[in-house]
Amino acid sequence: MNAKYKSVIFDCDGTLIDTLEDIAAAMNHALAAHGFPTLRTEEYREKVGWGLARLATLSMPEDARTEENAQKLGSLASQFMEGQPAEKSLSKVYPGVRELLAELKARKIKIAVLSNKVDSVLRQVMHDFFSPIVFDAICGLRPGVAPKPDPAAAWEVLAEMGKNPHETIFVGDSEVDIETAKNSGCYPLGVSWGFRSRATLAEAGAAAIIDKADEFWDFIGRK
């Protein structure tokens, strides 16, 4: 591995796992429960990334977009996700991702996941989809911690791993992730297989963009 980089922080949704259908199902459940129109799965692609409260706001009719409604719908969507067993999930790990994580662990490279997904849900998802791979740090959205792209949570993850930003690659599929990487001082690496376009990632300031998991090694040393 390139001696410069000793740790990697991954986003979850759209980066490690294609969760769009599960996110859509959860938010549509919340919308319907409150009498709001539901959306097609594809309509969520550009709305996800900032957490469920923001997603709820973007998904509701404009005249219903209050903070109270956003919190209610976000909480209901989160409860739906927590009650969704992995064997019934519509989510899928992206090709090559599990192998990439396993190889990083084999090389003794620290790996972490940082997401705006609710922390309890994130930890369950990581266990369900990636066990027995063990992440060195897992950080989801929780009270008192600002969501991405605020860098505070990224710095918390770095501290837990005992690494600094300049030796860390931040991997994500959205402008939220690229902005988080830049705000925290990590190397911003975009992936094109997720929920945003290459153009969006480039505009956000990605230092590089890869199209498949195996291309990750071009930036830190071939296997």
N, C-alpha and C positions, 0 to 999 in steps of 0.2 A: 504493500500500500504506500502511496505517496506519503512521505514522512510528515508532510505539512498537516494532513488530516488524520485525526485519531478518533473521531466520533461522528455519528450521523444522527440527526433528528428527522424523523419522518412525520408528515401529516398522515391522517388516517383515511378519511373519506375522499375518494377520487385519486388517492395516491397508493395506498396499500390495498384497499378494498373498494370495489364498485358497489356502493351502498345506496345508489340513487333510488332504486325501487322501494327499498325499505324506508328510506326517509320520506318518500312520497306517500307511502301507505300510512305512516305515522301521522304526518301532517294532514292528510286527507281525513283521517279518523278524527282528528281534533277539529278540523273545519266543519265537518258534517255534524259533530256533536253540538256545535254552537250554531248550527243552522246556516253556515256559510257555504257557498259553492266550492266544490273540490276542483283540483287542477289535474291536468294530464301529467304523467311522470316526467316527460321531457321539459315541461314548463318549469320544473324545479332546478334544472341544470345550472342556470345562471344565478339562481337565488341562494343556493347553499354556500356555506363556508364561514358564516359569521355567527353561527349558533342558532338554536331553535327559536329564541324570542325574536330575533331579527328575521328569520325565515317566516315566522308567523305573520309578522308585520307586512312583509312583501307578498304574502299569499292571500291575505284578507282583502275584501273590498276596501277601497280607499276611505270610504266614510266610516269604516269600523276600526281604523288603525289607531287604537289607543294603547298606551302602555299597559293598562290593565288587561285588555284583550290579548295583547302579545304575550304577557306572562301566563295567562290562563291557558292559551293554546299551546304555548311552548311546554308548559308543565304536563299537559295532557299527552302531547306527542312523546315526551320523554318517558312517561309511564307506559305508553304503548310499546316503546322500544325495549324497555326493561322487561316487559312481559313476553317478549318475542324470543322463543327458544331458537338456538342456532340451526337446529335441524329443519325448522320451518322458514328460515330466513331466505330472502331472495338475493342476498348479497353474495358476491364472489370475490375471492382474492385474484388480483390481476396476474396474468402469466409472468412467471419468472420471479415474482416478489418473494415467495417463501424461500426459494433457493438463494436469492440474494441475501436475505436476512440470515439464513443458516451459515453462509460463507463468511459473512461479516463476523458472526459470533465465533466461528472457527478460527478466524484471524485475531481474535481477542480485541476487536474493535467495538467500542461502546455504541449501543444503539438505543434510541429512545423514540417515543411517539408523543407528539403534542397536537392536541385537537381542540376545536370548539365544541365537540360532542360532550355531553354531560359526563363527568368523571366516572361515575359508577357504571354507566352504560359503556363507556370506552374500555374500562378494565375488563368487563365481561366479554366484549367483542374481541379484545386482544387474546383473552384466554380461549374463547371458543374457536377462533380462526387460526391461531398461531402456536398454541401449545404443541410440543414442549419447548418451543423457542422462548427464551426469557429476555424481556426488554430490561435494560439497565435503569430506565425511568419511564413512567407513564404519567402523563398529565393532561387531564381533561378540564372542562369548564366546571368551576365550583365557586361558591360564595367567597368574596374577598379577593379573587384573582381576576384581573382584567382579561377579556378574551383577546385572541390574536386579532389584529396585528400589533397590539401592545407587546413590547418585548419582555415584560416582567416574567411571564410564565416560561419563556425560553431561557431566561437567565436562571430561573429556578431549576429547570431541567439540567442546564449546564453545571450548576453547582452540585446537584445530586450525582452527576456522572464524574465530577472532579475534572472537568475540561473547560477550556476557554473558547470564545466564539471564533477566534482566528484559526483554530484547529478542527472546526466543526462544519460539516455540510448540512444545510437545511434543505430537505427534499419535499416539494409540494406541487400541487396541480392547479393552484389558483393564485390570483393577485394577492389574496389575504396571506398566503404562505410566503410569497416572494417579499412582500412588505415586512412580514415578521422577520424573515431572515436578514433583510437589510437593517431593520431597526435594532436587531440584537447583535449585529456584527458578524453573523455567520455567512458562509458562502451560499448564495441563492441558486439552487438547482431546480429547474422546472421539469415536470413530466407531462408529455403531450397526451397520455392515454386517459386522463381524468375528465373533469367536468368543465374545463375551460379550453379555449383555443390557444394555439401557439402565439397568435398575435396578442392576446390578452397577457400571456406570460411575458412576452418580450417587452410589451409596453410597460408592464409593472417593474421591469428591470432585472429579469432573470439573467444571471451571468452565462448560463448555458441551459439548453433544453434537450432532454433525451426522449426517444420514441419507444424504447423498450428497456426492460430492467437490466439486461446484460450490458447495455451501453454505459451503465453507471461506472464500470471498471475503467473506462477510458479516462475518467477524471481522477481516479485515485490509484491507478496501477492495475494492470491486467492480472487475472488469476494465473 
